[in-house]
Amino acid sequence: MQIVDGPESPFYEMYQDVIAADLDALIQKMGQDGTWEPNWSWGRYDEEWRLAKEEWKGYLTLHHLMTLKSFGRIAL
C-alpha cells in the first residue's frame, strides 16, 4: 500500500487484483488503540527510538487512515 495509496494512483491498474487483500491485511494489523506501529526497530539508542517510534506511529497511522479513506474503507 506504499506504492498505491488510492485508486487514482498511476500504479492502481497494475496491482488492482491484490489491493483488496492488502487493505484487509492493513486493517487487521491495526492495533487495539486504532493505530499502527512501526514493524522495525533501531536495535540501539533505546531512549531516542522510544521517542522516534511515537512519531513514526503517528505518521503511519495518518498515512494508513488516508489510504483506507481513499479506497472507501472508512469515512473520516
PDB file of N, CA, C, O and CB in Angstrom:
ATOM      1  N   MET A   1       0.815  -1.184   0.000  1.00  0.00           N
ATOM      2  CA  MET A   1       0.000   0.000   0.000  1.00  0.00           C
ATOM      3  C   MET A   1       0.864   1.256   0.000  1.00  0.00           C
ATOM      4  O   MET A   1       0.335   2.366   0.056  1.00  0.00           O
ATOM      5  CB  MET A   1      -0.930  -0.006   1.193  1.00  0.00           C
ATOM      6  N   GLN A   2       2.158   1.103  -0.061  1.00  0.00           N
ATOM      7  CA  GLN A   2       3.023   2.271  -0.145  1.00  0.00           C
ATOM      8  C   GLN A   2       3.109   2.787  -1.576  1.00  0.00           C
ATOM      9  O   GLN A   2       3.336   3.976  -1.799  1.00  0.00           O
ATOM     10  CB  GLN A   2       4.418   1.939   0.380  1.00  0.00           C
ATOM     11  N   ILE A   3       2.931   1.912  -2.525  1.00  0.00           N
ATOM     12  CA  ILE A   3       3.004   2.313  -3.932  1.00  0.00           C
ATOM     13  C   ILE A   3       1.653   2.815  -4.419  1.00  0.00           C
ATOM     14  O   ILE A   3       1.586   3.789  -5.169  1.00  0.00           O
ATOM     15  CB  ILE A   3       3.478   1.142  -4.804  1.00  0.00           C
ATOM     16  N   VAL A   4       0.590   2.165  -4.004  1.00  0.00           N
ATOM     17  CA  VAL A   4      -0.762   2.519  -4.423  1.00  0.00           C
ATOM     18  C   VAL A   4      -1.525   2.986  -3.194  1.00  0.00           C
ATOM     19  O   VAL A   4      -1.997   2.165  -2.408  1.00  0.00           O
ATOM     20  CB  VAL A   4      -1.485   1.313  -5.115  1.00  0.00           C
ATOM     21  N   ASP A   5      -1.649   4.300  -3.019  1.00  0.00           N
ATOM     22  CA  ASP A   5      -2.334   4.815  -1.839  1.00  0.00           C
ATOM     23  C   ASP A   5      -3.746   5.299  -2.144  1.00  0.00           C
ATOM     24  O   ASP A   5      -4.401   5.909  -1.299  1.00  0.00           O
ATOM     25  CB  ASP A   5      -1.534   5.939  -1.235  1.00  0.00           C
ATOM     26  N   GLY A   6      -4.204   5.021  -3.355  1.00  0.00           N
ATOM     27  CA  GLY A   6      -5.562   5.367  -3.729  1.00  0.00           C
ATOM     28  C   GLY A   6      -5.849   4.925  -5.152  1.00  0.00           C
ATOM     29  O   GLY A   6      -4.930   4.618  -5.910  1.00  0.00           O
ATOM     30  N   PRO A   7      -7.120   4.893  -5.515  1.00  0.00           N
ATOM     31  CA  PRO A   7      -7.496   4.456  -6.864  1.00  0.00           C
ATOM     32  C   PRO A   7      -6.955   5.353  -7.968  1.00  0.00           C
ATOM     33  O   PRO A   7      -6.892   4.941  -9.126  1.00  0.00           O
ATOM     34  CB  PRO A   7      -8.989   4.390  -6.976  1.00  0.00           C
ATOM     35  N   GLU A   8      -6.563   6.579  -7.619  1.00  0.00           N
ATOM     36  CA  GLU A   8      -6.040   7.499  -8.627  1.00  0.00           C
ATOM     37  C   GLU A   8      -4.548   7.300  -8.888  1.00  0.00           C
ATOM     38  O   GLU A   8      -3.973   7.954  -9.759  1.00  0.00           O
ATOM     39  CB  GLU A   8      -6.294   8.927  -8.198  1.00  0.00           C
ATOM     40  N   SER A   9      -3.932   6.407  -8.143  1.00  0.00           N
ATOM     41  CA  SER A   9      -2.507   6.137  -8.317  1.00  0.00           C
ATOM     42  C   SER A   9      -2.228   5.607  -9.724  1.00  0.00           C
ATOM     43  O   SER A   9      -3.013   4.822 -10.255  1.00  0.00           O
ATOM     44  CB  SER A   9      -2.017   5.129  -7.259  1.00  0.00           C
ATOM     45  N   PRO A  10      -1.120   6.029 -10.329  1.00  0.00           N
ATOM     46  CA  PRO A  10      -0.787   5.530 -11.664  1.00  0.00           C
ATOM     47  C   PRO A  10      -0.492   4.025 -11.679  1.00  0.00           C
ATOM     48  O   PRO A  10      -0.473   3.407 -12.744  1.00  0.00           O
ATOM     49  CB  PRO A  10       0.409   6.287 -12.208  1.00  0.00           C
ATOM     50  N   PHE A  11      -0.264   3.441 -10.506  1.00  0.00           N
ATOM     51  CA  PHE A  11       0.020   2.007 -10.431  1.00  0.00           C
ATOM     52  C   PHE A  11      -1.203   1.175 -10.040  1.00  0.00           C
ATOM     53  O   PHE A  11      -1.099  -0.041  -9.883  1.00  0.00           O
ATOM     54  CB  PHE A  11       1.134   1.760  -9.439  1.00  0.00           C
ATOM     55  N   TYR A  12      -2.349   1.817  -9.885  1.00  0.00           N
ATOM     56  CA  TYR A  12      -3.556   1.127  -9.433  1.00  0.00           C
ATOM     57  C   TYR A  12      -3.908  -0.070 -10.322  1.00  0.00           C
ATOM     58  O   TYR A  12      -4.121  -1.174  -9.822  1.00  0.00           O
ATOM     59  CB  TYR A  12      -4.725   2.100  -9.396  1.00  0.00           C
ATOM     60  N   GLU A  13      -3.966   0.144 -11.604  1.00  0.00           N
ATOM     61  CA  GLU A  13      -4.364  -0.944 -12.508  1.00  0.00           C
ATOM     62  C   GLU A  13      -3.402  -2.118 -12.444  1.00  0.00           C
ATOM     63  O   GLU A  13      -3.820  -3.272 -12.545  1.00  0.00           O
ATOM     64  CB  GLU A  13      -4.450  -0.434 -13.939  1.00  0.00           C
ATOM     65  N   MET A  14      -2.132  -1.836 -12.277  1.00  0.00           N
ATOM     66  CA  MET A  14      -1.123  -2.889 -12.231  1.00  0.00           C
ATOM     67  C   MET A  14      -1.317  -3.803 -11.017  1.00  0.00           C
ATOM     68  O   MET A  14      -1.026  -4.997 -11.085  1.00  0.00           O
ATOM     69  CB  MET A  14       0.276  -2.274 -12.204  1.00  0.00           C
ATOM     70  N   TYR A  15      -1.805  -3.245  -9.915  1.00  0.00           N
ATOM     71  CA  TYR A  15      -1.918  -4.005  -8.666  1.00  0.00           C
ATOM     72  C   TYR A  15      -3.353  -4.209  -8.199  1.00  0.00           C
ATOM     73  O   TYR A  15      -3.567  -4.703  -7.091  1.00  0.00           O
ATOM     74  CB  TYR A  15      -1.147  -3.312  -7.586  1.00  0.00           C
ATOM     75  N   GLN A  16      -4.335  -3.847  -9.002  1.00  0.00           N
ATOM     76  CA  GLN A  16      -5.718  -3.871  -8.532  1.00  0.00           C
ATOM     77  C   GLN A  16      -6.200  -5.253  -8.095  1.00  0.00           C
ATOM     78  O   GLN A  16      -7.133  -5.350  -7.297  1.00  0.00           O
ATOM     79  CB  GLN A  16      -6.616  -3.356  -9.608  1.00  0.00           C
ATOM     80  N   ASP A  17      -5.591  -6.316  -8.597  1.00  0.00           N
ATOM     81  CA  ASP A  17      -6.042  -7.660  -8.210  1.00  0.00           C
ATOM     82  C   ASP A  17      -5.615  -8.047  -6.791  1.00  0.00           C
ATOM     83  O   ASP A  17      -6.160  -8.998  -6.231  1.00  0.00           O
ATOM     84  CB  ASP A  17      -5.505  -8.683  -9.193  1.00  0.00           C
ATOM     85  N   VAL A  18      -4.663  -7.340  -6.204  1.00  0.00           N
ATOM     86  CA  VAL A  18      -4.216  -7.662  -4.843  1.00  0.00           C
ATOM     87  C   VAL A  18      -4.556  -6.572  -3.831  1.00  0.00           C
ATOM     88  O   VAL A  18      -4.313  -6.745  -2.637  1.00  0.00           O
ATOM     89  CB  VAL A  18      -2.724  -7.901  -4.837  1.00  0.00           C
ATOM     90  N   ILE A  19      -5.102  -5.474  -4.280  1.00  0.00           N
ATOM     91  CA  ILE A  19      -5.343  -4.341  -3.385  1.00  0.00           C
ATOM     92  C   ILE A  19      -6.362  -4.676  -2.309  1.00  0.00           C
ATOM     93  O   ILE A  19      -6.144  -4.329  -1.149  1.00  0.00           O
ATOM     94  CB  ILE A  19      -5.814  -3.137  -4.179  1.00  0.00           C
ATOM     95  N   ALA A  20      -7.447  -5.324  -2.636  1.00  0.00           N
ATOM     96  CA  ALA A  20      -8.468  -5.639  -1.631  1.00  0.00           C
ATOM     97  C   ALA A  20      -7.877  -6.474  -0.490  1.00  0.00           C
ATOM     98  O   ALA A  20      -8.155  -6.210   0.679  1.00  0.00           O
ATOM     99  CB  ALA A  20      -9.647  -6.391  -2.281  1.00  0.00           C
ATOM    100  N   ALA A  21      -7.074  -7.466  -0.823  1.00  0.00           N
ATOM    101  CA  ALA A  21      -6.451  -8.296   0.211  1.00  0.00           C
ATOM    102  C   ALA A  21      -5.438  -7.488   1.023  1.00  0.00           C
ATOM    103  O   ALA A  21      -5.326  -7.671   2.235  1.00  0.00           O
ATOM    104  CB  ALA A  21      -5.764  -9.519  -0.424  1.00  0.00           C
ATOM    105  N   ASP A  22      -4.709  -6.603   0.364  1.00  0.00           N
ATOM    106  CA  ASP A  22      -3.750  -5.756   1.076  1.00  0.00           C
ATOM    107  C   ASP A  22      -4.460  -4.808   2.036  1.00  0.00           C
ATOM    108  O   ASP A  22      -3.980  -4.579   3.146  1.00  0.00           O
ATOM    109  CB  ASP A  22      -2.902  -4.956   0.082  1.00  0.00           C
ATOM    110  N   LEU A  23      -5.597  -4.257   1.621  1.00  0.00           N
ATOM    111  CA  LEU A  23      -6.366  -3.382   2.506  1.00  0.00           C
ATOM    112  C   LEU A  23      -6.900  -4.161   3.701  1.00  0.00           C
ATOM    113  O   LEU A  23      -6.884  -3.664   4.827  1.00  0.00           O
ATOM    114  CB  LEU A  23      -7.526  -2.725   1.741  1.00  0.00           C
ATOM    115  N   ASP A  24      -7.372  -5.380   3.459  1.00  0.00           N
ATOM    116  CA  ASP A  24      -7.840  -6.230   4.563  1.00  0.00           C
ATOM    117  C   ASP A  24      -6.710  -6.501   5.553  1.00  0.00           C
ATOM    118  O   ASP A  24      -6.912  -6.434   6.766  1.00  0.00           O
ATOM    119  CB  ASP A  24      -8.401  -7.563   4.020  1.00  0.00           C
ATOM    120  N   ALA A  25      -5.531  -6.803   5.037  1.00  0.00           N
ATOM    121  CA  ALA A  25      -4.372  -7.068   5.900  1.00  0.00           C
ATOM    122  C   ALA A  25      -3.983  -5.819   6.676  1.00  0.00           C
ATOM    123  O   ALA A  25      -3.622  -5.903   7.850  1.00  0.00           O
ATOM    124  CB  ALA A  25      -3.177  -7.567   5.067  1.00  0.00           C
ATOM    125  N   LEU A  26      -4.052  -4.670   6.034  1.00  0.00           N
ATOM    126  CA  LEU A  26      -3.736  -3.416   6.702  1.00  0.00           C
ATOM    127  C   LEU A  26      -4.678  -3.177   7.877  1.00  0.00           C
ATOM    128  O   LEU A  26      -4.241  -2.786   8.959  1.00  0.00           O
ATOM    129  CB  LEU A  26      -3.812  -2.250   5.714  1.00  0.00           C
ATOM    130  N   ILE A  27      -5.945  -3.409   7.664  1.00  0.00           N
ATOM    131  CA  ILE A  27      -6.942  -3.239   8.731  1.00  0.00           C
ATOM    132  C   ILE A  27      -6.671  -4.206   9.873  1.00  0.00           C
ATOM    133  O   ILE A  27      -6.769  -3.829  11.041  1.00  0.00           O
ATOM    134  CB  ILE A  27      -8.369  -3.452   8.184  1.00  0.00           C
ATOM    135  N   GLN A  28      -6.334  -5.434   9.551  1.00  0.00           N
ATOM    136  CA  GLN A  28      -6.075  -6.426  10.596  1.00  0.00           C
ATOM    137  C   GLN A  28      -4.822  -6.111  11.404  1.00  0.00           C
ATOM    138  O   GLN A  28      -4.714  -6.532  12.556  1.00  0.00           O
ATOM    139  CB  GLN A  28      -5.947  -7.801   9.981  1.00  0.00           C
ATOM    140  N   LYS A  29      -3.878  -5.381  10.826  1.00  0.00           N
ATOM    141  CA  LYS A  29      -2.643  -5.030  11.531  1.00  0.00           C
ATOM    142  C   LYS A  29      -2.803  -3.810  12.434  1.00  0.00           C
ATOM    143  O   LYS A  29      -1.881  -3.447  13.164  1.00  0.00           O
ATOM    144  CB  LYS A  29      -1.537  -4.774  10.533  1.00  0.00           C
ATOM    145  N   MET A  30      -3.966  -3.185  12.383  1.00  0.00           N
ATOM    146  CA  MET A  30      -4.214  -2.027  13.233  1.00  0.00           C
ATOM    147  C   MET A  30      -4.243  -2.473  14.690  1.00  0.00           C
ATOM    148  O   MET A  30      -4.822  -3.508  15.018  1.00  0.00           O
ATOM    149  CB  MET A  30      -5.544  -1.325  12.845  1.00  0.00           C
ATOM    150  N   GLY A  31      -3.619  -1.691  15.555  1.00  0.00           N
ATOM    151  CA  GLY A  31      -3.576  -2.015  16.973  1.00  0.00           C
ATOM    152  C   GLY A  31      -4.923  -1.818  17.649  1.00  0.00           C
ATOM    153  O   GLY A  31      -5.834  -1.219  17.078  1.00  0.00           O
ATOM    154  N   GLN A  32      -5.041  -2.323  18.860  1.00  0.00           N
ATOM    155  CA  GLN A  32      -6.277  -2.191  19.631  1.00  0.00           C
ATOM    156  C   GLN A  32      -6.652  -0.724  19.868  1.00  0.00           C
ATOM    157  O   GLN A  32      -7.827  -0.391  20.023  1.00  0.00           O
ATOM    158  CB  GLN A  32      -6.135  -2.910  20.969  1.00  0.00           C
ATOM    159  N   ASP A  33      -5.649   0.136  19.893  1.00  0.00           N
ATOM    160  CA  ASP A  33      -5.903   1.558  20.127  1.00  0.00           C
ATOM    161  C   ASP A  33      -6.188   2.324  18.835  1.00  0.00           C
ATOM    162  O   ASP A  33      -6.314   3.548  18.862  1.00  0.00           O
ATOM    163  CB  ASP A  33      -4.717   2.181  20.836  1.00  0.00           C
ATOM    164  N   GLY A  34      -6.292   1.620  17.708  1.00  0.00           N
ATOM    165  CA  GLY A  34      -6.614   2.255  16.438  1.00  0.00           C
ATOM    166  C   GLY A  34      -5.424   2.857  15.718  1.00  0.00           C
ATOM    167  O   GLY A  34      -5.594   3.684  14.822  1.00  0.00           O
ATOM    168  N   THR A  35      -4.217   2.452  16.100  1.00  0.00           N
ATOM    169  CA  THR A  35      -3.015   2.981  15.467  1.00  0.00           C
ATOM    170  C   THR A  35      -2.195   1.848  14.860  1.00  0.00           C
ATOM    171  O   THR A  35      -2.455   0.668  15.095  1.00  0.00           O
ATOM    172  CB  THR A  35      -2.170   3.771  16.483  1.00  0.00           C
ATOM    173  N   TRP A  36      -1.213   2.238  14.083  1.00  0.00           N
ATOM    174  CA  TRP A  36      -0.246   1.294  13.522  1.00  0.00           C
ATOM    175  C   TRP A  36       1.125   1.675  14.049  1.00  0.00           C
ATOM    176  O   TRP A  36       1.493   2.850  14.054  1.00  0.00           O
ATOM    177  CB  TRP A  36      -0.273   1.297  11.949  1.00  0.00           C
ATOM    178  N   GLU A  37       1.874   0.690  14.489  1.00  0.00           N
ATOM    179  CA  GLU A  37       3.232   0.918  14.969  1.00  0.00           C
ATOM    180  C   GLU A  37       4.229   0.470  13.912  1.00  0.00           C
ATOM    181  O   GLU A  37       3.911  -0.371  13.071  1.00  0.00           O
ATOM    182  CB  GLU A  37       3.480   0.175  16.300  1.00  0.00           C
ATOM    183  N   PRO A  38       5.428   1.025  13.950  1.00  0.00           N
ATOM    184  CA  PRO A  38       6.466   0.550  13.022  1.00  0.00           C
ATOM    185  C   PRO A  38       6.732  -0.935  13.247  1.00  0.00           C
ATOM    186  O   PRO A  38       6.663  -1.420  14.376  1.00  0.00           O
ATOM    187  CB  PRO A  38       7.776   1.362  13.198  1.00  0.00           C
ATOM    188  N   ASN A  39       7.030  -1.640  12.185  1.00  0.00           N
ATOM    189  CA  ASN A  39       7.353  -3.068  12.307  1.00  0.00           C
ATOM    190  C   ASN A  39       8.865  -3.276  12.284  1.00  0.00           C
ATOM    191  O   ASN A  39       9.355  -4.340  11.907  1.00  0.00           O
ATOM    192  CB  ASN A  39       6.685  -3.879  11.169  1.00  0.00           C
ATOM    193  N   TRP A  40       9.588  -2.244  12.693  1.00  0.00           N
ATOM    194  CA  TRP A  40      11.045  -2.313  12.766  1.00  0.00           C
ATOM    195  C   TRP A  40      11.489  -1.621  14.052  1.00  0.00           C
ATOM    196  O   TRP A  40      10.692  -0.971  14.729  1.00  0.00           O
ATOM    197  CB  TRP A  40      11.712  -1.652  11.506  1.00  0.00           C
ATOM    198  N   SER A  41      12.739  -1.766  14.372  1.00  0.00           N
ATOM    199  CA  SER A  41      13.346  -1.023  15.484  1.00  0.00           C
ATOM    200  C   SER A  41      14.790  -0.729  15.120  1.00  0.00           C
ATOM    201  O   SER A  41      15.331  -1.299  14.173  1.00  0.00           O
ATOM    202  CB  SER A  41      13.257  -1.825  16.833  1.00  0.00           C
ATOM    203  N   TRP A  42      15.403   0.154  15.872  1.00  0.00           N
ATOM    204  CA  TRP A  42      16.786   0.505  15.608  1.00  0.00           C
ATOM    205  C   TRP A  42      17.747  -0.501  16.212  1.00  0.00           C
ATOM    206  O   TRP A  42      18.857  -0.677  15.710  1.00  0.00           O
ATOM    207  CB  TRP A  42      17.083   1.882  16.138  1.00  0.00           C
ATOM    208  N   GLY A  43      17.334  -1.163  17.283  1.00  0.00           N
ATOM    209  CA  GLY A  43      18.211  -2.126  17.921  1.00  0.00           C
ATOM    210  C   GLY A  43      19.265  -1.492  18.818  1.00  0.00           C
ATOM    211  O   GLY A  43      20.092  -2.196  19.397  1.00  0.00           O
ATOM    212  N   ARG A  44      19.243  -0.186  18.936  1.00  0.00           N
ATOM    213  CA  ARG A  44      20.130   0.562  19.828  1.00  0.00           C
ATOM    214  C   ARG A  44      19.547   1.960  20.000  1.00  0.00           C
ATOM    215  O   ARG A  44      18.510   2.280  19.418  1.00  0.00           O
ATOM    216  CB  ARG A  44      21.602   0.622  19.264  1.00  0.00           C
ATOM    217  N   TYR A  45      20.198   2.775  20.781  1.00  0.00           N
ATOM    218  CA  TYR A  45      19.682   4.118  21.082  1.00  0.00           C
ATOM    219  C   TYR A  45      18.236   4.029  21.578  1.00  0.00           C
ATOM    220  O   TYR A  45      17.335   4.689  21.060  1.00  0.00           O
ATOM    221  CB  TYR A  45      19.767   5.033  19.827  1.00  0.00           C
ATOM    222  N   ASP A  46      18.051   3.194  22.592  1.00  0.00           N
ATOM    223  CA  ASP A  46      16.695   2.880  23.055  1.00  0.00           C
ATOM    224  C   ASP A  46      15.864   4.104  23.423  1.00  0.00           C
ATOM    225  O   ASP A  46      14.688   4.180  23.065  1.00  0.00           O
ATOM    226  CB  ASP A  46      16.772   1.973  24.239  1.00  0.00           C
ATOM    227  N   GLU A  47      16.449   5.050  24.125  1.00  0.00           N
ATOM    228  CA  GLU A  47      15.688   6.246  24.525  1.00  0.00           C
ATOM    229  C   GLU A  47      15.260   7.059  23.305  1.00  0.00           C
ATOM    230  O   GLU A  47      14.111   7.494  23.219  1.00  0.00           O
ATOM    231  CB  GLU A  47      16.527   7.127  25.474  1.00  0.00           C
ATOM    232  N   GLU A  48      16.169   7.260  22.375  1.00  0.00           N
ATOM    233  CA  GLU A  48      15.835   8.007  21.160  1.00  0.00           C
ATOM    234  C   GLU A  48      14.805   7.263  20.325  1.00  0.00           C
ATOM    235  O   GLU A  48      13.899   7.865  19.749  1.00  0.00           O
ATOM    236  CB  GLU A  48      17.093   8.266  20.327  1.00  0.00           C
ATOM    237  N   TRP A  49      14.958   5.928  20.267  1.00  0.00           N
ATOM    238  CA  TRP A  49      13.998   5.137  19.488  1.00  0.00           C
ATOM    239  C   TRP A  49      12.602   5.228  20.088  1.00  0.00           C
ATOM    240  O   TRP A  49      11.616   5.280  19.353  1.00  0.00           O
ATOM    241  CB  TRP A  49      14.442   3.669  19.417  1.00  0.00           C
ATOM    242  N   ARG A  50      12.506   5.249  21.403  1.00  0.00           N
ATOM    243  CA  ARG A  50      11.198   5.337  22.049  1.00  0.00           C
ATOM    244  C   ARG A  50      10.466   6.591  21.576  1.00  0.00           C
ATOM    245  O   ARG A  50       9.268   6.539  21.299  1.00  0.00           O
ATOM    246  CB  ARG A  50      11.345   5.344  23.589  1.00  0.00           C
ATOM    247  N   LEU A  51      11.162   7.697  21.484  1.00  0.00           N
ATOM    248  CA  LEU A  51      10.558   8.940  21.003  1.00  0.00           C
ATOM    249  C   LEU A  51      10.271   8.887  19.499  1.00  0.00           C
ATOM    250  O   LEU A  51       9.194   9.277  19.048  1.00  0.00           O
ATOM    251  CB  LEU A  51      11.476  10.124  21.317  1.00  0.00           C
ATOM    252  N   ALA A  52      11.239   8.403  18.739  1.00  0.00           N
ATOM    253  CA  ALA A  52      11.059   8.316  17.284  1.00  0.00           C
ATOM    254  C   ALA A  52       9.934   7.355  16.922  1.00  0.00           C
ATOM    255  O   ALA A  52       9.196   7.587  15.964  1.00  0.00           O
ATOM    256  CB  ALA A  52      12.360   7.871  16.610  1.00  0.00           C
ATOM    257  N   LYS A  53       9.807   6.283  17.685  1.00  0.00           N
ATOM    258  CA  LYS A  53       8.752   5.295  17.421  1.00  0.00           C
ATOM    259  C   LYS A  53       7.374   5.941  17.526  1.00  0.00           C
ATOM    260  O   LYS A  53       6.487   5.644  16.725  1.00  0.00           O
ATOM    261  CB  LYS A  53       8.860   4.107  18.405  1.00  0.00           C
ATOM    262  N   GLU A  54       7.188   6.817  18.503  1.00  0.00           N
ATOM    263  CA  GLU A  54       5.907   7.514  18.648  1.00  0.00           C
ATOM    264  C   GLU A  54       5.642   8.420  17.460  1.00  0.00           C
ATOM    265  O   GLU A  54       4.504   8.518  16.999  1.00  0.00           O
ATOM    266  CB  GLU A  54       5.883   8.330  19.942  1.00  0.00           C
ATOM    267  N   GLU A  55       6.666   9.078  16.961  1.00  0.00           N
ATOM    268  CA  GLU A  55       6.493   9.921  15.786  1.00  0.00           C
ATOM    269  C   GLU A  55       6.158   9.083  14.556  1.00  0.00           C
ATOM    270  O   GLU A  55       5.290   9.452  13.765  1.00  0.00           O
ATOM    271  CB  GLU A  55       7.754  10.747  15.535  1.00  0.00           C
ATOM    272  N   TRP A  56       6.845   7.959  14.399  1.00  0.00           N
ATOM    273  CA  TRP A  56       6.546   7.057  13.285  1.00  0.00           C
ATOM    274  C   TRP A  56       5.136   6.494  13.412  1.00  0.00           C
ATOM    275  O   TRP A  56       4.432   6.339  12.415  1.00  0.00           O
ATOM    276  CB  TRP A  56       7.571   5.910  13.226  1.00  0.00           C
ATOM    277  N   LYS A  57       4.732   6.194  14.621  1.00  0.00           N
ATOM    278  CA  LYS A  57       3.383   5.671  14.864  1.00  0.00           C
ATOM    279  C   LYS A  57       2.338   6.672  14.360  1.00  0.00           C
ATOM    280  O   LYS A  57       1.360   6.283  13.720  1.00  0.00           O
ATOM    281  CB  LYS A  57       3.170   5.378  16.381  1.00  0.00           C
ATOM    282  N   GLY A  58       2.544   7.946  14.645  1.00  0.00           N
ATOM    283  CA  GLY A  58       1.625   8.974  14.163  1.00  0.00           C
ATOM    284  C   GLY A  58       1.631   9.078  12.650  1.00  0.00           C
ATOM    285  O   GLY A  58       0.573   9.175  12.028  1.00  0.00           O
ATOM    286  N   TYR A  59       2.813   9.060  12.055  1.00  0.00           N
ATOM    287  CA  TYR A  59       2.921   9.137  10.597  1.00  0.00           C
ATOM    288  C   TYR A  59       2.235   7.947   9.935  1.00  0.00           C
ATOM    289  O   TYR A  59       1.441   8.112   9.008  1.00  0.00           O
ATOM    290  CB  TYR A  59       4.396   9.199  10.171  1.00  0.00           C
ATOM    291  N   LEU A  60       2.546   6.753  10.418  1.00  0.00           N
ATOM    292  CA  LEU A  60       1.961   5.541   9.821  1.00  0.00           C
ATOM    293  C   LEU A  60       0.450   5.520   9.976  1.00  0.00           C
ATOM    294  O   LEU A  60      -0.265   5.150   9.045  1.00  0.00           O
ATOM    295  CB  LEU A  60       2.562   4.285  10.460  1.00  0.00           C
ATOM    296  N   THR A  61      -0.038   5.912  11.136  1.00  0.00           N
ATOM    297  CA  THR A  61      -1.484   5.913  11.369  1.00  0.00           C
ATOM    298  C   THR A  61      -2.181   6.883  10.424  1.00  0.00           C
ATOM    299  O   THR A  61      -3.192   6.534   9.815  1.00  0.00           O
ATOM    300  CB  THR A  61      -1.797   6.279  12.829  1.00  0.00           C
ATOM    301  N   LEU A  62      -1.656   8.088  10.296  1.00  0.00           N
ATOM    302  CA  LEU A  62      -2.257   9.055   9.380  1.00  0.00           C
ATOM    303  C   LEU A  62      -2.228   8.545   7.947  1.00  0.00           C
ATOM    304  O   LEU A  62      -3.230   8.623   7.236  1.00  0.00           O
ATOM    305  CB  LEU A  62      -1.534  10.396   9.474  1.00  0.00           C
ATOM    306  N   HIS A  63      -1.087   8.026   7.525  1.00  0.00           N
ATOM    307  CA  HIS A  63      -0.958   7.515   6.156  1.00  0.00           C
ATOM    308  C   HIS A  63      -1.942   6.373   5.892  1.00  0.00           C
ATOM    309  O   HIS A  63      -2.605   6.350   4.855  1.00  0.00           O
ATOM    310  CB  HIS A  63       0.479   7.038   5.900  1.00  0.00           C
ATOM    311  N   HIS A  64      -2.032   5.445   6.811  1.00  0.00           N
ATOM    312  CA  HIS A  64      -2.928   4.298   6.610  1.00  0.00           C
ATOM    313  C   HIS A  64      -4.396   4.725   6.630  1.00  0.00           C
ATOM    314  O   HIS A  64      -5.201   4.209   5.855  1.00  0.00           O
ATOM    315  CB  HIS A  64      -2.680   3.234   7.689  1.00  0.00           C
ATOM    316  N   LEU A  65      -4.747   5.661   7.509  1.00  0.00           N
ATOM    317  CA  LEU A  65      -6.134   6.136   7.529  1.00  0.00           C
ATOM    318  C   LEU A  65      -6.486   6.859   6.232  1.00  0.00           C
ATOM    319  O   LEU A  65      -7.589   6.700   5.709  1.00  0.00           O
ATOM    320  CB  LEU A  65      -6.364   7.068   8.728  1.00  0.00           C
ATOM    321  N   MET A  66      -5.560   7.644   5.718  1.00  0.00           N
ATOM    322  CA  MET A  66      -5.811   8.331   4.447  1.00  0.00           C
ATOM    323  C   MET A  66      -5.944   7.326   3.300  1.00  0.00           C
ATOM    324  O   MET A  66      -6.777   7.505   2.411  1.00  0.00           O
ATOM    325  CB  MET A  66      -4.678   9.335   4.146  1.00  0.00           C
ATOM    326  N   THR A  67      -5.129   6.275   3.319  1.00  0.00           N
ATOM    327  CA  THR A  67      -5.224   5.234   2.290  1.00  0.00           C
ATOM    328  C   THR A  67      -6.563   4.521   2.378  1.00  0.00           C
ATOM    329  O   THR A  67      -7.230   4.327   1.362  1.00  0.00           O
ATOM    330  CB  THR A  67      -4.074   4.222   2.431  1.00  0.00           C
ATOM    331  N   LEU A  68      -6.959   4.130   3.575  1.00  0.00           N
ATOM    332  CA  LEU A  68      -8.247   3.444   3.746  1.00  0.00           C
ATOM    333  C   LEU A  68      -9.405   4.335   3.317  1.00  0.00           C
ATOM    334  O   LEU A  68     -10.365   3.857   2.713  1.00  0.00           O
ATOM    335  CB  LEU A  68      -8.436   3.009   5.206  1.00  0.00           C
ATOM    336  N   LYS A  69      -9.322   5.615   3.623  1.00  0.00           N
ATOM    337  CA  LYS A  69     -10.370   6.549   3.207  1.00  0.00           C
ATOM    338  C   LYS A  69     -10.422   6.654   1.683  1.00  0.00           C
ATOM    339  O   LYS A  69     -11.508   6.663   1.103  1.00  0.00           O
ATOM    340  CB  LYS A  69     -10.132   7.941   3.829  1.00  0.00           C
ATOM    341  N   SER A  70      -9.272   6.734   1.037  1.00  0.00           N
ATOM    342  CA  SER A  70      -9.254   6.905  -0.414  1.00  0.00           C
ATOM    343  C   SER A  70      -9.839   5.688  -1.143  1.00  0.00           C
ATOM    344  O   SER A  70     -10.323   5.810  -2.268  1.00  0.00           O
ATOM    345  CB  SER A  70      -7.825   7.159  -0.890  1.00  0.00           C
ATOM    346  N   PHE A  71      -9.792   4.525  -0.505  1.00  0.00           N
ATOM    347  CA  PHE A  71     -10.397   3.316  -1.090  1.00  0.00           C
ATOM    348  C   PHE A  71     -11.811   3.075  -0.581  1.00  0.00           C
ATOM    349  O   PHE A  71     -12.408   2.042  -0.881  1.00  0.00           O
ATOM    350  CB  PHE A  71      -9.536   2.098  -0.785  1.00  0.00           C
ATOM    351  N   GLY A  72     -12.349   4.012   0.180  1.00  0.00           N
ATOM    352  CA  GLY A  72     -13.726   3.883   0.671  1.00  0.00           C
ATOM    353  C   GLY A  72     -13.905   2.869   1.767  1.00  0.00           C
ATOM    354  O   GLY A  72     -15.021   2.402   1.997  1.00  0.00           O
ATOM    355  N   ARG A  73     -12.832   2.511   2.456  1.00  0.00           N
ATOM    356  CA  ARG A  73     -12.918   1.521   3.536  1.00  0.00           C
ATOM    357  C   ARG A  73     -13.326   2.140   4.861  1.00  0.00           C
ATOM    358  O   ARG A  73     -13.797   1.435   5.753  1.00  0.00           O
ATOM    359  CB  ARG A  73     -11.592   0.814   3.700  1.00  0.00           C
ATOM    360  N   ILE A  74     -13.149   3.467   5.004  1.00  0.00           N
ATOM    361  CA  ILE A  74     -13.593   4.180   6.201  1.00  0.00           C
ATOM    362  C   ILE A  74     -14.100   5.552   5.791  1.00  0.00           C
ATOM    363  O   ILE A  74     -13.776   6.048   4.712  1.00  0.00           O
ATOM    364  CB  ILE A  74     -12.442   4.302   7.248  1.00  0.00           C
ATOM    365  N   ALA A  75     -14.883   6.150   6.646  1.00  0.00           N
ATOM    366  CA  ALA A  75     -15.329   7.527   6.439  1.00  0.00           C
ATOM    367  C   ALA A  75     -14.736   8.377   7.554  1.00  0.00           C
ATOM    368  O   ALA A  75     -14.879   8.055   8.733  1.00  0.00           O
ATOM    369  CB  ALA A  75     -16.899   7.631   6.417  1.00  0.00           C
ATOM    370  N   LEU A  76     -14.082   9.441   7.182  1.00  0.00           N
ATOM    371  CA  LEU A  76     -13.499  10.355   8.188  1.00  0.00           C
ATOM    372  C   LEU A  76     -14.256  11.657   8.202  1.00  0.00           C
ATOM    373  O   LEU A  76     -13.925  12.555   8.976  1.00  0.00           O
ATOM    374  CB  LEU A  76     -12.002  10.619   7.907  1.00  0.00           C
TER     375      LEU A  76
END
